Amino acid sequence: MTLTDVVSAVMQCLEKGAEAVGFVTPSHFVPHVRAIIQALHAEGKYPVTVYNSNGYDSVETLRTLEGLIDVYLPDMKYLDSEISEEYSGAADYPDVARKAILEMFRQKGSSVIVGESGQALNGMIIRHLVLPGHTDDSVAIVKWIATELSPAMHISLMSQYYPTTCVAAHPMLYRTIGEEEYDYVVEAMKDQGFYRGWVQESGSSHTYNPDFGNEHPFE
């Protein structure tokens, strides 16, 4: 598919009422992201652009997107390099993600501008998935965000971890998050002064677990 084809497809979606264009885990095709956005602007179209990232982004790459991305939506998965190496094979993830998130913060700050429908129009939201047995790392992440960025940041603190059969024998990942574990991290957020963002109910691992056997797996 050519760039022209992609832009044409996006234009059709916008004409049907779509208000945003999301780029999911787009680090490896950022030149294409820039080209798509610039082509849309050339056509007089300015949808909300969302950079939905795992946080493993280079600062240099992010700087090329300044002024083009409306909403940054990064994960901050781990702050402990040993956990990062074990679960993602990337011991350098914490260092890379810290630098990337600091750059996103430089571009957007702590405010999120929201439209009448509740849709984020501009800003930055950080996601973190609490993992079973690793609440200390989650608390360290919360403290890092409060100290290095701002307690005014919008955080989506997720309790929806769901163990698949692939990790049934893993000593940590075989189970869902306990209510006390998740509440411990939520309290740490409150202690750090966070007042913007979202938390989930206990047992949300089943609520957000899509059933791909259904025609509409996310409903």
Backbone bond lengths (Angstrom), bond angles and torsions (degrees), N, CA, C in turn:
res aa  C-N    CA-C-N  psi(-1)  N-CA   C-N-CA  omega(-1)  CA-C   N-CA-C  phi
1 M - - - 1.461 - - 1.532 109.41 -
2 T 1.302 116.41 130.73 1.458 121.08 -178.50 1.529 110.62 -84.55
3 L 1.331 115.58 168.07 1.461 120.58 176.97 1.519 110.36 -58.90
4 T 1.344 115.88 -40.87 1.467 120.25 179.17 1.518 111.11 -60.13
5 D 1.337 116.72 -40.24 1.468 121.19 178.77 1.528 110.91 -63.76
6 V 1.338 115.43 -43.65 1.468 119.63 -178.74 1.522 110.47 -64.33
7 V 1.324 116.68 -46.70 1.468 120.41 -179.47 1.524 110.22 -62.40
8 S 1.328 116.40 -40.35 1.466 120.42 178.59 1.520 111.00 -61.74
9 A 1.346 116.97 -41.87 1.458 120.87 179.66 1.529 110.86 -65.78
10 V 1.328 116.40 -40.23 1.461 120.28 178.28 1.528 110.32 -65.83
11 M 1.314 116.42 -41.57 1.464 120.65 179.24 1.530 110.49 -59.58
12 Q 1.316 117.08 -40.20 1.466 120.79 179.19 1.527 110.58 -63.01
13 C 1.343 115.99 -41.19 1.465 119.81 178.73 1.531 110.62 -64.40
14 L 1.323 116.54 -40.40 1.463 120.27 179.81 1.521 110.86 -65.73
15 E 1.312 116.37 -37.89 1.457 120.41 178.80 1.525 112.07 -66.93
16 K 1.342 115.97 -24.27 1.461 120.67 178.70 1.526 111.96 -87.91
17 G 1.326 116.49 0.68 1.458 119.22 175.33 1.512 116.54 115.96
18 A 1.334 118.03 -3.91 1.461 119.54 177.45 1.528 109.90 -62.76
19 E 1.317 116.34 141.83 1.464 120.47 -176.34 1.525 113.07 -113.82
20 A 1.334 116.55 -9.86 1.462 119.72 -176.08 1.524 110.52 -139.08
21 V 1.326 114.54 154.43 1.460 121.91 174.44 1.522 107.34 -122.70
22 G 1.329 116.66 117.68 1.450 120.79 -177.78 1.514 112.24 -105.17
23 F 1.320 115.34 137.62 1.468 121.94 176.18 1.525 106.99 -115.25
24 V 1.339 116.73 113.92 1.454 122.10 -172.71 1.528 110.73 -101.24
25 T 1.342 115.77 127.36 1.469 122.62 -175.90 1.527 109.87 43.83
26 P 1.326 117.69 59.65 1.467 120.96 -168.81 1.522 115.86 -96.66
27 S 1.343 117.28 11.29 1.462 119.45 -172.25 1.524 113.63 -54.97
28 H 1.346 116.28 -35.50 1.463 120.30 -174.26 1.528 113.28 -82.65
29 F 1.343 117.93 -4.66 1.463 117.91 176.69 1.528 111.91 -135.18
30 V 1.326 116.01 37.66 1.464 120.85 -179.98 1.527 113.06 -58.69
31 P 1.357 120.33 -39.15 1.470 118.32 175.90 1.524 112.33 -56.31
32 H 1.336 116.82 -35.55 1.457 120.63 178.05 1.531 110.79 -71.09
33 V 1.344 115.68 -36.79 1.466 119.76 177.40 1.525 109.87 -59.84
34 R 1.319 115.64 -47.90 1.470 119.47 179.34 1.529 110.59 -60.04
35 A 1.319 116.42 -44.51 1.469 120.54 -177.53 1.527 111.34 -63.23
36 I 1.334 117.18 -40.70 1.466 121.15 -180.00 1.525 110.51 -64.46
37 I 1.333 115.86 -47.71 1.469 119.44 -179.05 1.522 111.04 -63.07
38 Q 1.310 116.74 -44.37 1.467 120.32 -179.93 1.528 111.62 -64.15
39 A 1.344 116.43 -36.27 1.465 119.85 177.93 1.530 110.65 -67.14
40 L 1.331 116.84 -38.69 1.463 120.31 177.71 1.519 110.58 -64.86
41 H 1.325 115.89 -42.56 1.471 119.61 178.59 1.531 110.84 -62.15
42 A 1.330 115.69 -37.76 1.469 119.49 179.27 1.524 111.19 -63.72
43 E 1.343 116.05 -25.81 1.465 121.02 178.10 1.528 111.72 -90.26
44 G 1.335 115.96 4.98 1.459 119.49 179.83 1.512 114.02 80.56
45 K 1.329 117.78 17.30 1.456 122.19 -179.71 1.531 109.71 -106.95
46 Y 1.334 115.96 128.81 1.463 120.93 -177.97 1.533 110.61 -130.35
47 P 1.322 116.78 64.31 1.467 118.66 177.46 1.520 110.48 -68.98
48 V 1.325 116.70 161.18 1.459 120.91 172.92 1.527 108.17 -66.12
49 T 1.313 116.62 126.37 1.465 120.70 -179.80 1.523 109.42 -104.13
50 V 1.338 116.24 130.08 1.461 122.32 -175.24 1.528 109.43 -119.18
51 Y 1.324 115.79 125.43 1.467 122.22 177.15 1.523 106.92 -102.52
52 N 1.331 115.82 99.22 1.457 124.12 -174.26 1.532 108.04 -96.96
53 S 1.341 115.98 102.50 1.458 120.14 -165.99 1.521 112.31 -125.64
54 N 1.355 116.10 153.46 1.463 120.65 173.59 1.531 112.10 -80.65
55 G 1.329 116.89 0.94 1.452 121.37 178.75 1.511 114.89 89.38
56 Y 1.337 116.42 -7.29 1.462 120.61 -177.59 1.534 108.58 -91.98
57 D 1.327 115.29 68.20 1.461 122.47 -175.15 1.521 110.09 -123.03
58 S 1.324 115.86 149.24 1.461 118.88 176.73 1.527 109.93 -86.00
59 V 1.317 115.42 146.55 1.453 120.78 178.82 1.523 110.53 -61.57
60 E 1.312 116.44 -41.17 1.466 120.70 -179.14 1.524 111.23 -58.97
61 T 1.325 116.04 -42.50 1.462 120.48 179.23 1.529 110.89 -65.63
62 L 1.309 116.88 -44.24 1.466 120.67 -178.95 1.522 111.76 -62.45
63 R 1.310 116.64 -35.01 1.466 119.29 -179.66 1.522 112.08 -65.77
64 T 1.336 117.04 -26.39 1.467 119.73 177.95 1.527 111.39 -73.12
65 L 1.339 116.70 -12.07 1.462 121.08 -178.51 1.527 112.68 -100.50
66 E 1.320 116.99 -3.10 1.460 119.98 -177.55 1.533 110.23 -59.10
67 G 1.307 115.54 129.93 1.460 121.27 -178.69 1.519 113.51 89.19
68 L 1.339 117.14 -10.57 1.470 120.95 -179.82 1.526 112.22 -106.07
69 I 1.330 116.63 -29.93 1.461 121.09 -178.96 1.525 109.64 -97.10
70 D 1.331 115.29 128.77 1.461 120.35 179.10 1.534 111.76 -86.35
71 V 1.324 116.14 -45.15 1.464 120.76 -175.62 1.528 110.20 -126.24
72 Y 1.309 115.76 121.85 1.466 120.44 171.48 1.525 108.41 -94.44
73 L 1.326 115.96 131.57 1.464 122.27 -178.27 1.533 108.49 -130.12
74 P 1.343 116.93 73.31 1.465 119.71 -177.44 1.525 112.88 -91.21
75 D 1.326 115.22 152.46 1.460 121.46 165.66 1.520 108.72 -84.49
76 M 1.310 116.07 152.82 1.459 121.45 160.48 1.518 105.09 -126.36
77 K 1.325 115.23 97.03 1.457 121.09 -169.03 1.521 113.03 -80.00
78 Y 1.322 116.92 -47.96 1.463 120.68 -175.39 1.529 110.19 -142.62
79 L 1.329 114.63 153.59 1.448 120.66 169.49 1.529 110.03 -115.42
80 D 1.311 115.83 -13.34 1.467 122.29 178.83 1.526 109.28 -95.19
81 S 1.335 116.92 120.12 1.465 120.64 -175.58 1.527 112.14 -67.56
82 E 1.334 117.88 -29.04 1.473 119.47 179.42 1.527 110.63 -69.35
83 I 1.325 116.49 -41.25 1.467 119.99 176.59 1.525 109.68 -64.48
84 S 1.321 115.88 -42.61 1.458 121.17 -179.71 1.526 111.66 -61.51
85 E 1.316 116.07 -41.22 1.464 120.34 178.70 1.526 110.70 -66.46
86 E 1.318 116.62 -42.62 1.459 120.30 -177.40 1.528 112.43 -67.11
87 Y 1.336 116.61 -42.59 1.460 119.92 -172.21 1.523 113.73 -93.67
88 S 1.329 117.27 -26.21 1.464 119.61 -176.95 1.526 114.03 -126.34
89 G 1.323 116.62 -1.24 1.461 119.19 179.47 1.512 112.82 65.19
90 A 1.329 117.00 28.15 1.468 121.21 -176.60 1.518 109.17 -141.91
91 A 1.330 115.96 86.85 1.456 120.25 -179.41 1.523 112.16 -63.61
92 D 1.335 115.79 -23.21 1.466 119.09 -178.56 1.528 112.76 -87.38
93 Y 1.337 118.08 1.18 1.467 119.63 -178.13 1.531 112.56 -54.50
94 P 1.333 120.14 -48.15 1.473 118.79 -178.44 1.520 113.03 -56.72
95 D 1.322 117.70 -43.22 1.458 120.64 -179.07 1.524 111.24 -66.89
96 V 1.330 115.79 -44.70 1.470 120.51 179.82 1.521 110.48 -64.14
97 A 1.321 117.22 -45.64 1.468 121.11 -177.28 1.525 111.59 -66.08
98 R 1.327 117.33 -39.02 1.469 119.42 178.05 1.529 110.58 -59.39
99 K 1.327 116.07 -47.25 1.462 120.08 -178.86 1.532 110.88 -64.93
100 A 1.339 116.09 -41.61 1.465 120.01 -179.76 1.524 111.41 -63.38
101 I 1.328 116.58 -44.80 1.461 120.52 -177.62 1.523 110.98 -69.13
102 L 1.318 117.42 -34.43 1.457 120.38 174.21 1.532 111.26 -62.64
103 E 1.331 116.31 -38.01 1.467 119.81 178.08 1.521 110.88 -69.21
104 M 1.321 117.77 -42.18 1.464 120.38 176.42 1.525 110.12 -60.55
105 F 1.326 116.02 -40.50 1.462 120.83 178.56 1.526 110.67 -64.70
106 R 1.323 117.01 -39.02 1.471 119.94 177.05 1.521 110.27 -58.75
107 Q 1.335 116.26 -39.74 1.453 120.21 -178.06 1.527 112.81 -75.61
108 K 1.340 117.71 -34.29 1.467 120.23 -169.39 1.521 115.31 -116.85
109 G 1.327 117.81 -23.28 1.449 119.17 -175.82 1.523 111.98 71.33
110 S 1.325 116.98 -160.63 1.464 121.30 -173.64 1.525 113.93 -99.27
111 S 1.319 118.22 -9.69 1.463 120.44 -176.68 1.525 111.69 -83.90
112 V 1.318 115.58 146.82 1.466 122.41 171.77 1.523 107.52 -122.70
113 I 1.305 116.27 119.21 1.462 121.46 178.03 1.526 107.99 -86.31
114 V 1.314 116.02 128.56 1.468 121.78 -174.98 1.517 109.63 -119.19
115 G 1.341 116.10 137.83 1.455 121.47 178.61 1.515 112.17 -81.04
116 E 1.324 116.30 179.65 1.471 121.83 -177.87 1.514 112.35 -61.27
117 S 1.334 116.74 -30.15 1.465 120.14 -178.85 1.519 112.81 -85.01
118 G 1.336 116.93 -1.34 1.458 120.27 -178.53 1.510 113.86 92.01
119 Q 1.321 116.86 0.65 1.461 121.32 179.89 1.526 110.36 -78.12
120 A 1.337 115.79 136.33 1.463 120.04 175.53 1.523 109.25 -68.26
121 L 1.321 115.67 128.86 1.457 121.37 -178.92 1.523 112.42 -104.25
122 N 1.323 115.52 -28.42 1.464 119.38 -178.93 1.523 108.60 -163.00
123 G 1.332 116.15 141.86 1.453 119.44 176.69 1.514 112.95 135.53
124 M 1.316 115.38 -153.38 1.461 121.35 -173.35 1.522 109.93 -149.38
125 I 1.320 116.16 133.07 1.458 123.10 176.91 1.525 107.58 -128.42
126 I 1.325 116.78 127.98 1.463 121.40 179.90 1.524 109.17 -101.61
127 R 1.339 116.30 130.77 1.461 121.19 177.68 1.530 109.83 -104.00
128 H 1.324 114.97 144.49 1.467 119.41 172.05 1.518 109.18 -143.67
129 L 1.321 115.68 127.62 1.457 122.81 177.60 1.526 108.72 -98.32
130 V 1.330 116.65 116.83 1.462 120.85 178.56 1.525 108.49 -73.88
131 L 1.323 115.92 129.04 1.462 121.31 -179.00 1.529 110.37 -102.79
132 P 1.327 117.70 145.66 1.472 120.04 -179.44 1.528 111.10 -61.67
133 G 1.329 114.96 132.70 1.452 119.99 177.62 1.510 114.72 82.22
134 H 1.344 117.65 2.34 1.461 120.13 -175.92 1.528 112.12 -129.32
135 T 1.319 116.50 36.96 1.457 119.17 -178.00 1.532 111.99 -66.40
136 D 1.332 117.54 -28.69 1.466 118.98 179.31 1.529 111.07 -63.41
137 D 1.325 116.15 -36.88 1.462 119.06 177.75 1.525 110.19 -69.12
138 S 1.324 117.04 -37.66 1.464 120.89 177.20 1.525 110.69 -62.79
139 V 1.324 116.89 -42.52 1.465 120.57 178.55 1.526 110.44 -64.90
140 A 1.336 116.44 -38.64 1.464 120.03 177.25 1.522 111.16 -61.70
141 I 1.321 116.96 -37.82 1.464 121.51 178.22 1.529 110.36 -65.46
142 V 1.319 116.17 -46.07 1.465 120.84 178.68 1.529 110.40 -58.57
143 K 1.323 116.58 -44.00 1.467 120.32 -179.72 1.526 110.95 -66.64
144 W 1.335 117.07 -38.21 1.460 120.22 179.44 1.526 110.59 -63.62
145 I 1.322 116.83 -44.49 1.467 120.35 179.98 1.524 110.22 -61.73
146 A 1.328 116.89 -43.70 1.464 120.58 -178.83 1.522 111.47 -64.53
147 T 1.332 116.04 -38.80 1.467 120.73 -175.37 1.523 112.56 -80.36
148 E 1.338 116.73 -46.04 1.465 121.23 -173.13 1.525 113.29 -90.24
149 L 1.327 117.30 -22.97 1.458 120.75 176.97 1.522 108.52 -112.67
150 S 1.322 116.50 -92.37 1.462 119.48 -179.72 1.521 109.69 -171.58
151 P 1.339 118.56 143.80 1.463 120.12 172.94 1.528 112.19 -70.19
152 A 1.328 116.11 -2.47 1.469 120.25 175.43 1.529 111.56 -87.29
153 M 1.335 116.67 0.99 1.465 119.86 179.39 1.527 110.97 -66.13
154 H 1.323 115.14 151.35 1.458 121.21 172.79 1.532 107.96 -89.61
155 I 1.327 116.04 120.82 1.462 121.55 179.64 1.520 109.60 -119.83
156 S 1.318 115.62 134.98 1.461 121.54 170.27 1.525 106.83 -103.41
157 L 1.326 116.18 103.30 1.464 121.69 -177.99 1.521 108.40 -95.84
158 M 1.306 116.11 113.44 1.468 121.31 -170.20 1.527 112.36 -103.61
159 S 1.323 114.84 139.21 1.467 121.85 176.52 1.526 110.61 -113.41
160 Q 1.337 116.87 14.42 1.460 121.57 -167.55 1.526 114.55 -87.99
161 Y 1.336 118.08 13.50 1.467 118.91 179.06 1.527 110.11 -54.60
162 Y 1.330 115.35 132.49 1.464 121.00 -179.25 1.528 109.44 -129.31
163 P 1.327 118.23 120.30 1.466 120.39 -178.72 1.533 111.84 -76.69
164 T 1.304 116.62 126.62 1.465 120.81 175.63 1.526 108.92 -89.10
165 T 1.304 115.90 174.49 1.466 120.32 179.98 1.527 111.53 -63.96
166 C 1.326 117.01 -22.31 1.472 120.35 -178.43 1.525 111.83 -65.48
167 V 1.330 117.61 -24.45 1.464 120.60 -177.72 1.531 111.34 -115.75
168 A 1.317 116.71 21.42 1.466 120.60 -177.02 1.524 112.36 -60.30
169 A 1.323 117.22 -28.37 1.466 120.66 -178.59 1.527 112.86 -100.62
170 H 1.329 117.40 3.26 1.466 119.97 -177.80 1.535 109.57 -73.77
171 P 1.340 117.96 136.52 1.471 120.31 -176.49 1.526 114.85 -65.53
172 M 1.332 117.92 -20.66 1.460 121.32 -179.68 1.525 112.71 -112.51
173 L 1.317 116.24 -44.25 1.461 121.39 -168.75 1.520 114.52 -88.60
174 Y 1.314 117.96 4.60 1.461 120.85 -176.26 1.525 113.51 -73.36
175 R 1.334 117.33 -11.98 1.467 120.93 -172.42 1.523 111.33 -129.24
176 T 1.326 115.51 168.69 1.461 120.75 175.39 1.533 109.55 -83.42
177 I 1.319 116.31 177.90 1.452 121.80 179.85 1.529 110.57 -76.12
178 G 1.317 115.81 134.82 1.454 119.69 174.91 1.523 110.62 -77.52
179 E 1.324 116.62 151.13 1.465 121.12 -178.46 1.523 111.15 -59.26
180 E 1.324 117.48 -41.35 1.460 120.60 -179.56 1.525 111.05 -66.35
181 E 1.328 116.89 -36.72 1.467 120.56 178.29 1.526 110.80 -61.58
182 Y 1.317 114.84 -49.83 1.464 119.02 -177.24 1.528 111.03 -65.30
183 D 1.340 116.10 -42.55 1.465 119.94 -179.97 1.526 110.69 -61.59
184 Y 1.315 116.92 -33.49 1.466 122.08 178.69 1.527 110.69 -60.35
185 V 1.331 116.14 -42.08 1.470 120.27 179.39 1.525 110.56 -73.39
186 V 1.324 117.31 -38.82 1.467 120.96 177.16 1.531 109.98 -59.66
187 E 1.324 117.16 -43.44 1.463 120.53 178.78 1.518 111.03 -64.23
188 A 1.334 116.97 -35.60 1.463 120.20 177.39 1.526 110.37 -63.72
189 M 1.339 117.05 -38.06 1.464 120.69 175.70 1.527 110.72 -60.66
190 K 1.319 115.86 -45.10 1.464 120.01 179.65 1.528 110.50 -63.54
191 D 1.330 115.99 -42.34 1.463 120.32 -179.64 1.527 112.20 -62.23
192 Q 1.340 116.47 -30.38 1.459 121.08 179.80 1.526 112.43 -83.76
193 G 1.327 116.47 -3.52 1.461 120.08 175.25 1.515 115.52 91.51
194 F 1.340 117.93 11.71 1.465 119.47 178.91 1.530 110.08 -69.36
195 Y 1.307 116.21 136.61 1.460 120.79 -179.99 1.527 112.18 -136.15
196 R 1.319 116.85 6.35 1.460 121.18 177.57 1.533 108.97 -126.32
197 G 1.292 116.18 140.10 1.458 118.90 175.54 1.511 112.23 132.87
198 W 1.324 114.71 -159.86 1.449 121.02 -171.90 1.527 110.06 -141.91
199 V 1.336 114.98 142.13 1.455 121.43 170.59 1.530 107.24 -124.23
200 Q 1.318 115.38 163.79 1.459 120.10 -178.04 1.524 109.95 -114.98
201 E 1.306 115.13 161.43 1.458 120.16 176.96 1.515 110.27 -77.79
202 S 1.303 116.87 156.15 1.460 121.00 174.45 1.536 108.43 -63.32
203 G 1.317 115.89 143.89 1.452 119.35 -178.48 1.510 113.83 84.58
204 S 1.330 116.84 8.75 1.468 119.92 -178.26 1.522 112.78 -70.17
205 S 1.338 117.29 -9.57 1.465 119.91 178.84 1.520 110.92 -59.66
206 H 1.320 116.94 -30.31 1.467 120.43 178.60 1.528 110.93 -85.45
207 T 1.322 116.05 -32.81 1.465 120.24 -179.12 1.517 111.72 -63.48
208 Y 1.328 116.74 -39.29 1.459 121.27 -174.74 1.520 112.70 -102.37
209 N 1.315 117.13 15.76 1.459 121.02 -179.58 1.528 109.05 -95.99
210 P 1.336 118.69 104.66 1.471 120.43 -176.38 1.520 112.23 -67.13
211 D 1.306 116.01 144.20 1.457 122.27 175.91 1.522 107.86 -103.40
212 F 1.330 116.05 99.79 1.456 120.02 -176.10 1.529 113.00 -76.16
213 G 1.320 116.04 2.11 1.453 119.77 172.67 1.514 111.81 -81.96
214 N 1.340 115.85 -13.90 1.462 121.05 179.01 1.523 110.99 -93.99
215 E 1.311 115.41 156.69 1.468 119.80 178.61 1.518 110.62 -65.01
216 H 1.337 116.58 -33.88 1.454 122.37 177.78 1.523 107.96 -119.70
217 P 1.334 118.25 82.42 1.470 121.47 -170.56 1.512 115.65 -65.21
218 F 1.332 118.66 -20.45 1.451 120.64 -177.08 1.521 113.01 -98.48
219 E 1.322 117.12 6.29 1.460 120.46 179.58 1.537 109.83 -100.68
